[in-house]
Amino acid sequence: MALQKAFLLTKDQCPHCEHLKQFLALALRNHYQDCLEYVHQTNNAEQFATLVSQHGIKETPALIMEEDVLQGFAPQATLNFLIKHFGKRP
């Protein structure tokens, strides 16, 4: 059975997107890298638009796991979201 992934919506010129990427890479040492599927607004325009429409996304970055959505970037909320869905701590 394939590992289910959370979508991570990002876009260019988004300081919060960059902060989240740095948090994932540095603070969490890419611990959740295999759990995320990056969906960039420009590089994956159709998928990005579909997810925004389906989940009512108003800001980026956004983490989506099934019907659970976390918009914006707050370190503790991000960590809680990842632990909740992937059950492992960095």
PyMOL Python script that loads the backbone (N, CA, C, O; Angstrom):
from pymol import cmd

cmd.read_pdbstr("""\
ATOM      1  N   MET A   1       0.846  -1.189   0.000  1.00  0.00           N
ATOM      2  CA  MET A   1       0.000   0.000   0.000  1.00  0.00           C
ATOM      3  C   MET A   1       0.885   1.245   0.000  1.00  0.00           C
ATOM      4  O   MET A   1       1.797   1.366   0.819  1.00  0.00           O
ATOM      5  N   ALA A   2       0.614   2.159  -0.914  1.00  0.00           N
ATOM      6  CA  ALA A   2       1.418   3.369  -1.041  1.00  0.00           C
ATOM      7  C   ALA A   2       1.123   4.326   0.110  1.00  0.00           C
ATOM      8  O   ALA A   2       0.004   4.406   0.616  1.00  0.00           O
ATOM      9  N   LEU A   3       2.143   5.028   0.494  1.00  0.00           N
ATOM     10  CA  LEU A   3       2.005   6.025   1.545  1.00  0.00           C
ATOM     11  C   LEU A   3       1.123   7.166   1.051  1.00  0.00           C
ATOM     12  O   LEU A   3       1.354   7.717  -0.025  1.00  0.00           O
ATOM     13  N   GLN A   4       0.128   7.510   1.828  1.00  0.00           N
ATOM     14  CA  GLN A   4      -0.724   8.632   1.467  1.00  0.00           C
ATOM     15  C   GLN A   4       0.019   9.918   1.783  1.00  0.00           C
ATOM     16  O   GLN A   4       0.665  10.032   2.825  1.00  0.00           O
ATOM     17  N   LYS A   5      -0.073  10.879   0.887  1.00  0.00           N
ATOM     18  CA  LYS A   5       0.659  12.134   1.054  1.00  0.00           C
ATOM     19  C   LYS A   5      -0.294  13.299   1.256  1.00  0.00           C
ATOM     20  O   LYS A   5      -1.443  13.280   0.815  1.00  0.00           O
ATOM     21  N   ALA A   6       0.221  14.312   1.938  1.00  0.00           N
ATOM     22  CA  ALA A   6      -0.495  15.576   2.071  1.00  0.00           C
ATOM     23  C   ALA A   6      -0.042  16.484   0.936  1.00  0.00           C
ATOM     24  O   ALA A   6       1.123  16.452   0.539  1.00  0.00           O
ATOM     25  N   PHE A   7      -0.938  17.273   0.425  1.00  0.00           N
ATOM     26  CA  PHE A   7      -0.582  18.263  -0.583  1.00  0.00           C
ATOM     27  C   PHE A   7      -0.068  19.506   0.134  1.00  0.00           C
ATOM     28  O   PHE A   7      -0.620  19.922   1.152  1.00  0.00           O
ATOM     29  N   LEU A   8       0.990  20.090  -0.408  1.00  0.00           N
ATOM     30  CA  LEU A   8       1.517  21.359   0.100  1.00  0.00           C
ATOM     31  C   LEU A   8       1.447  22.359  -1.044  1.00  0.00           C
ATOM     32  O   LEU A   8       2.213  22.275  -2.004  1.00  0.00           O
ATOM     33  N   LEU A   9       0.517  23.309  -0.933  1.00  0.00           N
ATOM     34  CA  LEU A   9       0.337  24.320  -1.969  1.00  0.00           C
ATOM     35  C   LEU A   9       1.262  25.499  -1.701  1.00  0.00           C
ATOM     36  O   LEU A   9       1.288  26.052  -0.602  1.00  0.00           O
ATOM     37  N   THR A  10       2.024  25.875  -2.733  1.00  0.00           N
ATOM     38  CA  THR A  10       2.948  27.004  -2.625  1.00  0.00           C
ATOM     39  C   THR A  10       2.846  27.856  -3.887  1.00  0.00           C
ATOM     40  O   THR A  10       2.282  27.444  -4.900  1.00  0.00           O
ATOM     41  N   LYS A  11       3.409  29.056  -3.789  1.00  0.00           N
ATOM     42  CA  LYS A  11       3.473  29.926  -4.963  1.00  0.00           C
ATOM     43  C   LYS A  11       4.701  30.824  -4.848  1.00  0.00           C
ATOM     44  O   LYS A  11       5.320  30.934  -3.790  1.00  0.00           O
ATOM     45  N   ASP A  12       5.034  31.462  -5.969  1.00  0.00           N
ATOM     46  CA  ASP A  12       6.177  32.375  -6.004  1.00  0.00           C
ATOM     47  C   ASP A  12       5.896  33.632  -5.190  1.00  0.00           C
ATOM     48  O   ASP A  12       4.745  34.018  -4.986  1.00  0.00           O
ATOM     49  N   GLN A  13       6.967  34.255  -4.735  1.00  0.00           N
ATOM     50  CA  GLN A  13       6.895  35.516  -3.995  1.00  0.00           C
ATOM     51  C   GLN A  13       5.953  35.424  -2.798  1.00  0.00           C
ATOM     52  O   GLN A  13       5.166  36.332  -2.530  1.00  0.00           O
ATOM     53  N   CYS A  14       6.055  34.308  -2.091  1.00  0.00           N
ATOM     54  CA  CYS A  14       5.243  34.054  -0.904  1.00  0.00           C
ATOM     55  C   CYS A  14       6.199  33.834   0.268  1.00  0.00           C
ATOM     56  O   CYS A  14       6.738  32.738   0.427  1.00  0.00           O
ATOM     57  N   PRO A  15       6.413  34.859   1.085  1.00  0.00           N
ATOM     58  CA  PRO A  15       7.361  34.711   2.203  1.00  0.00           C
ATOM     59  C   PRO A  15       6.983  33.577   3.153  1.00  0.00           C
ATOM     60  O   PRO A  15       7.865  32.881   3.656  1.00  0.00           O
ATOM     61  N   HIS A  16       5.698  33.381   3.405  1.00  0.00           N
ATOM     62  CA  HIS A  16       5.279  32.310   4.312  1.00  0.00           C
ATOM     63  C   HIS A  16       5.581  30.931   3.715  1.00  0.00           C
ATOM     64  O   HIS A  16       5.907  29.993   4.442  1.00  0.00           O
ATOM     65  N   CYS A  17       5.471  30.816   2.384  1.00  0.00           N
ATOM     66  CA  CYS A  17       5.819  29.546   1.720  1.00  0.00           C
ATOM     67  C   CYS A  17       7.296  29.241   1.937  1.00  0.00           C
ATOM     68  O   CYS A  17       7.667  28.106   2.234  1.00  0.00           O
ATOM     69  N   GLU A  18       8.131  30.260   1.785  1.00  0.00           N
ATOM     70  CA  GLU A  18       9.573  30.070   1.976  1.00  0.00           C
ATOM     71  C   GLU A  18       9.884  29.720   3.430  1.00  0.00           C
ATOM     72  O   GLU A  18      10.725  28.860   3.694  1.00  0.00           O
ATOM     73  N   HIS A  19       9.216  30.377   4.369  1.00  0.00           N
ATOM     74  CA  HIS A  19       9.426  30.063   5.787  1.00  0.00           C
ATOM     75  C   HIS A  19       9.036  28.617   6.093  1.00  0.00           C
ATOM     76  O   HIS A  19       9.734  27.926   6.834  1.00  0.00           O
ATOM     77  N   LEU A  20       7.927  28.167   5.524  1.00  0.00           N
ATOM     78  CA  LEU A  20       7.497  26.789   5.754  1.00  0.00           C
ATOM     79  C   LEU A  20       8.510  25.803   5.179  1.00  0.00           C
ATOM     80  O   LEU A  20       8.857  24.817   5.828  1.00  0.00           O
ATOM     81  N   LYS A  21       8.984  26.066   3.963  1.00  0.00           N
ATOM     82  CA  LYS A  21       9.971  25.177   3.349  1.00  0.00           C
ATOM     83  C   LYS A  21      11.246  25.113   4.198  1.00  0.00           C
ATOM     84  O   LYS A  21      11.822  24.041   4.382  1.00  0.00           O
ATOM     85  N   GLN A  22      11.677  26.261   4.708  1.00  0.00           N
ATOM     86  CA  GLN A  22      12.865  26.294   5.573  1.00  0.00           C
ATOM     87  C   GLN A  22      12.613  25.531   6.871  1.00  0.00           C
ATOM     88  O   GLN A  22      13.486  24.802   7.341  1.00  0.00           O
ATOM     89  N   PHE A  23      11.438  25.692   7.445  1.00  0.00           N
ATOM     90  CA  PHE A  23      11.070  24.984   8.669  1.00  0.00           C
ATOM     91  C   PHE A  23      11.101  23.475   8.438  1.00  0.00           C
ATOM     92  O   PHE A  23      11.642  22.727   9.252  1.00  0.00           O
ATOM     93  N   LEU A  24      10.524  23.038   7.336  1.00  0.00           N
ATOM     94  CA  LEU A  24      10.514  21.608   7.020  1.00  0.00           C
ATOM     95  C   LEU A  24      11.932  21.073   6.803  1.00  0.00           C
ATOM     96  O   LEU A  24      12.264  19.977   7.255  1.00  0.00           O
ATOM     97  N   ALA A  25      12.752  21.845   6.119  1.00  0.00           N
ATOM     98  CA  ALA A  25      14.107  21.399   5.790  1.00  0.00           C
ATOM     99  C   ALA A  25      15.060  21.487   6.969  1.00  0.00           C
ATOM    100  O   ALA A  25      15.832  20.561   7.216  1.00  0.00           O
ATOM    101  N   LEU A  26      15.010  22.595   7.697  1.00  0.00           N
ATOM    102  CA  LEU A  26      16.001  22.828   8.747  1.00  0.00           C
ATOM    103  C   LEU A  26      15.528  22.351  10.118  1.00  0.00           C
ATOM    104  O   LEU A  26      16.166  21.494  10.729  1.00  0.00           O
ATOM    105  N   ALA A  27      14.432  22.890  10.596  1.00  0.00           N
ATOM    106  CA  ALA A  27      13.960  22.543  11.941  1.00  0.00           C
ATOM    107  C   ALA A  27      13.512  21.082  12.025  1.00  0.00           C
ATOM    108  O   ALA A  27      13.774  20.400  13.016  1.00  0.00           O
ATOM    109  N   LEU A  28      12.838  20.614  10.979  1.00  0.00           N
ATOM    110  CA  LEU A  28      12.341  19.236  10.992  1.00  0.00           C
ATOM    111  C   LEU A  28      13.249  18.287  10.204  1.00  0.00           C
ATOM    112  O   LEU A  28      12.939  17.103  10.069  1.00  0.00           O
ATOM    113  N   ARG A  29      14.350  18.796   9.693  1.00  0.00           N
ATOM    114  CA  ARG A  29      15.367  18.007   8.988  1.00  0.00           C
ATOM    115  C   ARG A  29      14.770  17.093   7.906  1.00  0.00           C
ATOM    116  O   ARG A  29      15.162  15.935   7.768  1.00  0.00           O
ATOM    117  N   ASN A  30      13.826  17.636   7.154  1.00  0.00           N
ATOM    118  CA  ASN A  30      13.172  16.896   6.057  1.00  0.00           C
ATOM    119  C   ASN A  30      12.548  15.573   6.497  1.00  0.00           C
ATOM    120  O   ASN A  30      12.393  14.653   5.694  1.00  0.00           O
ATOM    121  N   HIS A  31      12.199  15.489   7.762  1.00  0.00           N
ATOM    122  CA  HIS A  31      11.620  14.266   8.324  1.00  0.00           C
ATOM    123  C   HIS A  31      10.326  13.850   7.625  1.00  0.00           C
ATOM    124  O   HIS A  31      10.015  12.663   7.535  1.00  0.00           O
ATOM    125  N   TYR A  32       9.587  14.823   7.141  1.00  0.00           N
ATOM    126  CA  TYR A  32       8.285  14.546   6.516  1.00  0.00           C
ATOM    127  C   TYR A  32       8.334  14.650   4.991  1.00  0.00           C
ATOM    128  O   TYR A  32       7.288  14.658   4.342  1.00  0.00           O
ATOM    129  N   GLN A  33       9.518  14.729   4.420  1.00  0.00           N
ATOM    130  CA  GLN A  33       9.671  14.929   2.976  1.00  0.00           C
ATOM    131  C   GLN A  33       8.882  13.903   2.164  1.00  0.00           C
ATOM    132  O   GLN A  33       8.243  14.263   1.175  1.00  0.00           O
ATOM    133  N   ASP A  34       8.916  12.641   2.562  1.00  0.00           N
ATOM    134  CA  ASP A  34       8.215  11.587   1.828  1.00  0.00           C
ATOM    135  C   ASP A  34       6.697  11.637   2.014  1.00  0.00           C
ATOM    136  O   ASP A  34       5.960  10.920   1.338  1.00  0.00           O
ATOM    137  N   CYS A  35       6.239  12.482   2.928  1.00  0.00           N
ATOM    138  CA  CYS A  35       4.805  12.572   3.234  1.00  0.00           C
ATOM    139  C   CYS A  35       4.117  13.709   2.483  1.00  0.00           C
ATOM    140  O   CYS A  35       2.896  13.852   2.549  1.00  0.00           O
ATOM    141  N   LEU A  36       4.904  14.519   1.768  1.00  0.00           N
ATOM    142  CA  LEU A  36       4.355  15.715   1.142  1.00  0.00           C
ATOM    143  C   LEU A  36       4.463  15.668  -0.371  1.00  0.00           C
ATOM    144  O   LEU A  36       5.459  15.209  -0.930  1.00  0.00           O
ATOM    145  N   GLU A  37       3.418  16.150  -1.017  1.00  0.00           N
ATOM    146  CA  GLU A  37       3.444  16.348  -2.462  1.00  0.00           C
ATOM    147  C   GLU A  37       3.294  17.849  -2.706  1.00  0.00           C
ATOM    148  O   GLU A  37       2.239  18.431  -2.454  1.00  0.00           O
ATOM    149  N   TYR A  38       4.358  18.456  -3.196  1.00  0.00           N
ATOM    150  CA  TYR A  38       4.356  19.895  -3.446  1.00  0.00           C
ATOM    151  C   TYR A  38       3.541  20.198  -4.693  1.00  0.00           C
ATOM    152  O   TYR A  38       3.712  19.563  -5.733  1.00  0.00           O
ATOM    153  N   VAL A  39       2.646  21.183  -4.571  1.00  0.00           N
ATOM    154  CA  VAL A  39       1.833  21.624  -5.700  1.00  0.00           C
ATOM    155  C   VAL A  39       2.048  23.126  -5.820  1.00  0.00           C
ATOM    156  O   VAL A  39       1.510  23.917  -5.045  1.00  0.00           O
ATOM    157  N   HIS A  40       2.856  23.498  -6.821  1.00  0.00           N
ATOM    158  CA  HIS A  40       3.216  24.902  -7.022  1.00  0.00           C
ATOM    159  C   HIS A  40       2.227  25.560  -7.977  1.00  0.00           C
ATOM    160  O   HIS A  40       1.802  24.954  -8.961  1.00  0.00           O
ATOM    161  N   GLN A  41       1.868  26.800  -7.678  1.00  0.00           N
ATOM    162  CA  GLN A  41       0.843  27.510  -8.447  1.00  0.00           C
ATOM    163  C   GLN A  41       1.195  27.610  -9.932  1.00  0.00           C
ATOM    164  O   GLN A  41       0.315  27.478 -10.783  1.00  0.00           O
ATOM    165  N   THR A  42       2.460  27.840 -10.248  1.00  0.00           N
ATOM    166  CA  THR A  42       2.865  27.989 -11.644  1.00  0.00           C
ATOM    167  C   THR A  42       3.175  26.644 -12.288  1.00  0.00           C
ATOM    168  O   THR A  42       2.732  26.367 -13.403  1.00  0.00           O
ATOM    169  N   ASN A  43       3.933  25.815 -11.589  1.00  0.00           N
ATOM    170  CA  ASN A  43       4.382  24.540 -12.161  1.00  0.00           C
ATOM    171  C   ASN A  43       3.271  23.490 -12.249  1.00  0.00           C
ATOM    172  O   ASN A  43       3.329  22.599 -13.096  1.00  0.00           O
ATOM    173  N   ASN A  44       2.271  23.589 -11.386  1.00  0.00           N
ATOM    174  CA  ASN A  44       1.156  22.631 -11.351  1.00  0.00           C
ATOM    175  C   ASN A  44      -0.164  23.404 -11.343  1.00  0.00           C
ATOM    176  O   ASN A  44      -1.019  23.180 -10.486  1.00  0.00           O
ATOM    177  N   ALA A  45      -0.319  24.303 -12.295  1.00  0.00           N
ATOM    178  CA  ALA A  45      -1.437  25.262 -12.280  1.00  0.00           C
ATOM    179  C   ALA A  45      -2.808  24.601 -12.199  1.00  0.00           C
ATOM    180  O   ALA A  45      -3.659  25.043 -11.427  1.00  0.00           O
ATOM    181  N   GLU A  46      -3.033  23.555 -12.979  1.00  0.00           N
ATOM    182  CA  GLU A  46      -4.352  22.928 -12.996  1.00  0.00           C
ATOM    183  C   GLU A  46      -4.661  22.241 -11.662  1.00  0.00           C
ATOM    184  O   GLU A  46      -5.750  22.410 -11.113  1.00  0.00           O
ATOM    185  N   GLN A  47      -3.705  21.470 -11.145  1.00  0.00           N
ATOM    186  CA  GLN A  47      -3.905  20.781  -9.866  1.00  0.00           C
ATOM    187  C   GLN A  47      -4.048  21.800  -8.733  1.00  0.00           C
ATOM    188  O   GLN A  47      -4.874  21.624  -7.837  1.00  0.00           O
ATOM    189  N   PHE A  48      -3.243  22.866  -8.775  1.00  0.00           N
ATOM    190  CA  PHE A  48      -3.314  23.923  -7.769  1.00  0.00           C
ATOM    191  C   PHE A  48      -4.714  24.535  -7.755  1.00  0.00           C
ATOM    192  O   PHE A  48      -5.328  24.663  -6.696  1.00  0.00           O
ATOM    193  N   ALA A  49      -5.217  24.911  -8.933  1.00  0.00           N
ATOM    194  CA  ALA A  49      -6.542  25.538  -9.037  1.00  0.00           C
ATOM    195  C   ALA A  49      -7.644  24.599  -8.551  1.00  0.00           C
ATOM    196  O   ALA A  49      -8.581  25.033  -7.881  1.00  0.00           O
ATOM    197  N   THR A  50      -7.533  23.328  -8.885  1.00  0.00           N
ATOM    198  CA  THR A  50      -8.529  22.349  -8.452  1.00  0.00           C
ATOM    199  C   THR A  50      -8.556  22.237  -6.935  1.00  0.00           C
ATOM    200  O   THR A  50      -9.629  22.253  -6.333  1.00  0.00           O
ATOM    201  N   LEU A  51      -7.381  22.122  -6.308  1.00  0.00           N
ATOM    202  CA  LEU A  51      -7.319  21.990  -4.848  1.00  0.00           C
ATOM    203  C   LEU A  51      -7.810  23.258  -4.144  1.00  0.00           C
ATOM    204  O   LEU A  51      -8.499  23.177  -3.127  1.00  0.00           O
ATOM    205  N   VAL A  52      -7.457  24.420  -4.679  1.00  0.00           N
ATOM    206  CA  VAL A  52      -7.923  25.691  -4.111  1.00  0.00           C
ATOM    207  C   VAL A  52      -9.444  25.739  -4.140  1.00  0.00           C
ATOM    208  O   VAL A  52     -10.082  26.116  -3.157  1.00  0.00           O
ATOM    209  N   SER A  53     -10.019  25.354  -5.274  1.00  0.00           N
ATOM    210  CA  SER A  53     -11.476  25.366  -5.422  1.00  0.00           C
ATOM    211  C   SER A  53     -12.145  24.348  -4.501  1.00  0.00           C
ATOM    212  O   SER A  53     -13.124  24.675  -3.830  1.00  0.00           O
ATOM    213  N   GLN A  54     -11.633  23.126  -4.460  1.00  0.00           N
ATOM    214  CA  GLN A  54     -12.239  22.061  -3.658  1.00  0.00           C
ATOM    215  C   GLN A  54     -12.212  22.364  -2.168  1.00  0.00           C
ATOM    216  O   GLN A  54     -13.147  22.011  -1.449  1.00  0.00           O
ATOM    217  N   HIS A  55     -11.149  23.014  -1.693  1.00  0.00           N
ATOM    218  CA  HIS A  55     -10.953  23.186  -0.254  1.00  0.00           C
ATOM    219  C   HIS A  55     -11.112  24.631   0.219  1.00  0.00           C
ATOM    220  O   HIS A  55     -10.890  24.919   1.395  1.00  0.00           O
ATOM    221  N   GLY A  56     -11.490  25.533  -0.669  1.00  0.00           N
ATOM    222  CA  GLY A  56     -11.707  26.919  -0.280  1.00  0.00           C
ATOM    223  C   GLY A  56     -10.449  27.602   0.245  1.00  0.00           C
ATOM    224  O   GLY A  56     -10.509  28.375   1.202  1.00  0.00           O
ATOM    225  N   ILE A  57      -9.329  27.320  -0.372  1.00  0.00           N
ATOM    226  CA  ILE A  57      -8.050  27.884   0.074  1.00  0.00           C
ATOM    227  C   ILE A  57      -8.037  29.385  -0.183  1.00  0.00           C
ATOM    228  O   ILE A  57      -8.355  29.846  -1.279  1.00  0.00           O
ATOM    229  N   LYS A  58      -7.661  30.140   0.853  1.00  0.00           N
ATOM    230  CA  LYS A  58      -7.602  31.602   0.757  1.00  0.00           C
ATOM    231  C   LYS A  58      -6.174  32.123   0.837  1.00  0.00           C
ATOM    232  O   LYS A  58      -5.908  33.258   0.440  1.00  0.00           O
ATOM    233  N   GLU A  59      -5.239  31.298   1.353  1.00  0.00           N
ATOM    234  CA  GLU A  59      -3.859  31.758   1.458  1.00  0.00           C
ATOM    235  C   GLU A  59      -2.899  30.581   1.347  1.00  0.00           C
ATOM    236  O   GLU A  59      -3.253  29.426   1.584  1.00  0.00           O
ATOM    237  N   THR A  60      -1.678  30.922   0.977  1.00  0.00           N
ATOM    238  CA  THR A  60      -0.620  29.917   0.916  1.00  0.00           C
ATOM    239  C   THR A  60       0.435  30.276   1.946  1.00  0.00           C
ATOM    240  O   THR A  60       0.552  31.437   2.337  1.00  0.00           O
ATOM    241  N   PRO A  61       1.190  29.307   2.382  1.00  0.00           N
ATOM    242  CA  PRO A  61       1.105  27.907   2.007  1.00  0.00           C
ATOM    243  C   PRO A  61      -0.146  27.263   2.595  1.00  0.00           C
ATOM    244  O   PRO A  61      -0.758  27.791   3.524  1.00  0.00           O
ATOM    245  N   ALA A  62      -0.505  26.131   2.043  1.00  0.00           N
ATOM    246  CA  ALA A  62      -1.633  25.370   2.567  1.00  0.00           C
ATOM    247  C   ALA A  62      -1.273  23.893   2.542  1.00  0.00           C
ATOM    248  O   ALA A  62      -0.768  23.375   1.546  1.00  0.00           O
ATOM    249  N   LEU A  63      -1.541  23.235   3.647  1.00  0.00           N
ATOM    250  CA  LEU A  63      -1.379  21.782   3.745  1.00  0.00           C
ATOM    251  C   LEU A  63      -2.760  21.163   3.684  1.00  0.00           C
ATOM    252  O   LEU A  63      -3.676  21.601   4.381  1.00  0.00           O
ATOM    253  N   ILE A  64      -2.910  20.142   2.849  1.00  0.00           N
ATOM    254  CA  ILE A  64      -4.200  19.473   2.686  1.00  0.00           C
ATOM    255  C   ILE A  64      -4.000  17.979   2.839  1.00  0.00           C
ATOM    256  O   ILE A  64      -3.188  17.370   2.143  1.00  0.00           O
ATOM    257  N   MET A  65      -4.752  17.400   3.760  1.00  0.00           N
ATOM    258  CA  MET A  65      -4.759  15.948   3.931  1.00  0.00           C
ATOM    259  C   MET A  65      -6.217  15.535   3.993  1.00  0.00           C
ATOM    260  O   MET A  65      -6.895  15.766   4.995  1.00  0.00           O
ATOM    261  N   GLU A  66      -6.696  14.923   2.919  1.00  0.00           N
ATOM    262  CA  GLU A  66      -8.101  14.571   2.774  1.00  0.00           C
ATOM    263  C   GLU A  66      -8.946  15.834   2.948  1.00  0.00           C
ATOM    264  O   GLU A  66      -8.859  16.741   2.120  1.00  0.00           O
ATOM    265  N   GLU A  67      -9.756  15.917   3.995  1.00  0.00           N
ATOM    266  CA  GLU A  67     -10.587  17.114   4.185  1.00  0.00           C
ATOM    267  C   GLU A  67     -10.007  18.078   5.226  1.00  0.00           C
ATOM    268  O   GLU A  67     -10.601  19.119   5.504  1.00  0.00           O
ATOM    269  N   ASP A  68      -8.877  17.742   5.786  1.00  0.00           N
ATOM    270  CA  ASP A  68      -8.222  18.579   6.792  1.00  0.00           C
ATOM    271  C   ASP A  68      -7.292  19.562   6.080  1.00  0.00           C
ATOM    272  O   ASP A  68      -6.450  19.159   5.278  1.00  0.00           O
ATOM    273  N   VAL A  69      -7.452  20.858   6.381  1.00  0.00           N
ATOM    274  CA  VAL A  69      -6.677  21.895   5.710  1.00  0.00           C
ATOM    275  C   VAL A  69      -6.048  22.818   6.744  1.00  0.00           C
ATOM    276  O   VAL A  69      -6.704  23.232   7.700  1.00  0.00           O
ATOM    277  N   LEU A  70      -4.777  23.135   6.548  1.00  0.00           N
ATOM    278  CA  LEU A  70      -4.071  24.110   7.371  1.00  0.00           C
ATOM    279  C   LEU A  70      -3.528  25.172   6.436  1.00  0.00           C
ATOM    280  O   LEU A  70      -2.692  24.883   5.580  1.00  0.00           O
ATOM    281  N   GLN A  71      -4.001  26.404   6.597  1.00  0.00           N
ATOM    282  CA  GLN A  71      -3.576  27.502   5.742  1.00  0.00           C
ATOM    283  C   GLN A  71      -2.631  28.422   6.507  1.00  0.00           C
ATOM    284  O   GLN A  71      -2.759  28.605   7.718  1.00  0.00           O
ATOM    285  N   GLY A  72      -1.674  29.000   5.767  1.00  0.00           N
ATOM    286  CA  GLY A  72      -0.706  29.901   6.378  1.00  0.00           C
ATOM    287  C   GLY A  72       0.416  29.105   7.029  1.00  0.00           C
ATOM    288  O   GLY A  72       0.480  27.883   6.896  1.00  0.00           O
ATOM    289  N   PHE A  73       1.295  29.802   7.729  1.00  0.00           N
ATOM    290  CA  PHE A  73       2.412  29.112   8.361  1.00  0.00           C
ATOM    291  C   PHE A  73       2.550  29.516   9.818  1.00  0.00           C
ATOM    292  O   PHE A  73       2.757  30.687  10.137  1.00  0.00           O
ATOM    293  N   ALA A  74       2.434  28.543  10.686  1.00  0.00           N
ATOM    294  CA  ALA A  74       2.722  28.672  12.116  1.00  0.00           C
ATOM    295  C   ALA A  74       3.451  27.376  12.484  1.00  0.00           C
ATOM    296  O   ALA A  74       2.899  26.290  12.306  1.00  0.00           O
ATOM    297  N   PRO A  75       4.679  27.477  12.993  1.00  0.00           N
ATOM    298  CA  PRO A  75       5.473  26.268  13.244  1.00  0.00           C
ATOM    299  C   PRO A  75       4.762  25.196  14.063  1.00  0.00           C
ATOM    300  O   PRO A  75       4.752  24.033  13.661  1.00  0.00           O
ATOM    301  N   GLN A  76       4.170  25.551  15.193  1.00  0.00           N
ATOM    302  CA  GLN A  76       3.547  24.531  16.043  1.00  0.00           C
ATOM    303  C   GLN A  76       2.329  23.910  15.371  1.00  0.00           C
ATOM    304  O   GLN A  76       2.124  22.699  15.451  1.00  0.00           O
ATOM    305  N   ALA A  77       1.528  24.727  14.714  1.00  0.00           N
ATOM    306  CA  ALA A  77       0.351  24.204  14.020  1.00  0.00           C
ATOM    307  C   ALA A  77       0.768  23.265  12.887  1.00  0.00           C
ATOM    308  O   ALA A  77       0.122  22.243  12.653  1.00  0.00           O
ATOM    309  N   THR A  78       1.835  23.612  12.193  1.00  0.00           N
ATOM    310  CA  THR A  78       2.350  22.757  11.120  1.00  0.00           C
ATOM    311  C   THR A  78       2.820  21.422  11.678  1.00  0.00           C
ATOM    312  O   THR A  78       2.482  20.367  11.140  1.00  0.00           O
ATOM    313  N   LEU A  79       3.594  21.465  12.750  1.00  0.00           N
ATOM    314  CA  LEU A  79       4.079  20.230  13.365  1.00  0.00           C
ATOM    315  C   LEU A  79       2.914  19.378  13.855  1.00  0.00           C
ATOM    316  O   LEU A  79       2.906  18.164  13.648  1.00  0.00           O
ATOM    317  N   ASN A  80       1.935  19.996  14.500  1.00  0.00           N
ATOM    318  CA  ASN A  80       0.762  19.253  14.983  1.00  0.00           C
ATOM    319  C   ASN A  80       0.016  18.574  13.830  1.00  0.00           C
ATOM    320  O   ASN A  80      -0.406  17.424  13.953  1.00  0.00           O
ATOM    321  N   PHE A  81      -0.144  19.282  12.718  1.00  0.00           N
ATOM    322  CA  PHE A  81      -0.816  18.745  11.534  1.00  0.00           C
ATOM    323  C   PHE A  81      -0.069  17.511  11.034  1.00  0.00           C
ATOM    324  O   PHE A  81      -0.685  16.483  10.755  1.00  0.00           O
ATOM    325  N   LEU A  82       1.249  17.607  10.922  1.00  0.00           N
ATOM    326  CA  LEU A  82       2.060  16.505  10.404  1.00  0.00           C
ATOM    327  C   LEU A  82       2.038  15.297  11.343  1.00  0.00           C
ATOM    328  O   LEU A  82       1.930  14.158  10.889  1.00  0.00           O
ATOM    329  N   ILE A  83       2.137  15.542  12.636  1.00  0.00           N
ATOM    330  CA  ILE A  83       2.100  14.441  13.611  1.00  0.00           C
ATOM    331  C   ILE A  83       0.721  13.771  13.587  1.00  0.00           C
ATOM    332  O   ILE A  83       0.622  12.545  13.632  1.00  0.00           O
ATOM    333  N   LYS A  84      -0.328  14.572  13.516  1.00  0.00           N
ATOM    334  CA  LYS A  84      -1.692  14.038  13.486  1.00  0.00           C
ATOM    335  C   LYS A  84      -1.893  13.079  12.307  1.00  0.00           C
ATOM    336  O   LYS A  84      -2.501  12.019  12.457  1.00  0.00           O
ATOM    337  N   HIS A  85      -1.381  13.460  11.144  1.00  0.00           N
ATOM    338  CA  HIS A  85      -1.638  12.680   9.940  1.00  0.00           C
ATOM    339  C   HIS A  85      -0.606  11.600   9.661  1.00  0.00           C
ATOM    340  O   HIS A  85      -0.904  10.617   8.984  1.00  0.00           O
ATOM    341  N   PHE A  86       0.600  11.773  10.175  1.00  0.00           N
ATOM    342  CA  PHE A  86       1.651  10.809   9.844  1.00  0.00           C
ATOM    343  C   PHE A  86       2.209  10.103  11.062  1.00  0.00           C
ATOM    344  O   PHE A  86       3.046   9.210  10.939  1.00  0.00           O
ATOM    345  N   GLY A  87       1.746  10.503  12.246  1.00  0.00           N
ATOM    346  CA  GLY A  87       2.027   9.768  13.466  1.00  0.00           C
ATOM    347  C   GLY A  87       3.475   9.571  13.819  1.00  0.00           C
ATOM    348  O   GLY A  87       3.815   8.632  14.539  1.00  0.00           O
ATOM    349  N   LYS A  88       4.323  10.421  13.338  1.00  0.00           N
ATOM    350  CA  LYS A  88       5.735  10.288  13.696  1.00  0.00           C
ATOM    351  C   LYS A  88       6.314  11.650  14.012  1.00  0.00           C
ATOM    352  O   LYS A  88       5.990  12.649  13.370  1.00  0.00           O
ATOM    353  N   ARG A  89       7.161  11.669  14.996  1.00  0.00           N
ATOM    354  CA  ARG A  89       7.803  12.905  15.409  1.00  0.00           C
ATOM    355  C   ARG A  89       9.206  12.960  14.812  1.00  0.00           C
ATOM    356  O   ARG A  89       9.855  11.930  14.629  1.00  0.00           O
ATOM    357  N   PRO A  90       9.660  14.162  14.515  1.00  0.00           N
ATOM    358  CA  PRO A  90      11.028  14.297  13.975  1.00  0.00           C
ATOM    359  C   PRO A  90      12.078  13.958  15.020  1.00  0.00           C
ATOM    360  O   PRO A  90      13.274  14.019  14.735  1.00  0.00           O
TER     361      PRO A  90
END
""", "prot")
cmd.dss("prot")
cmd.show_as("cartoon", "prot")
cmd.util.cbc("prot")
cmd.orient("prot")
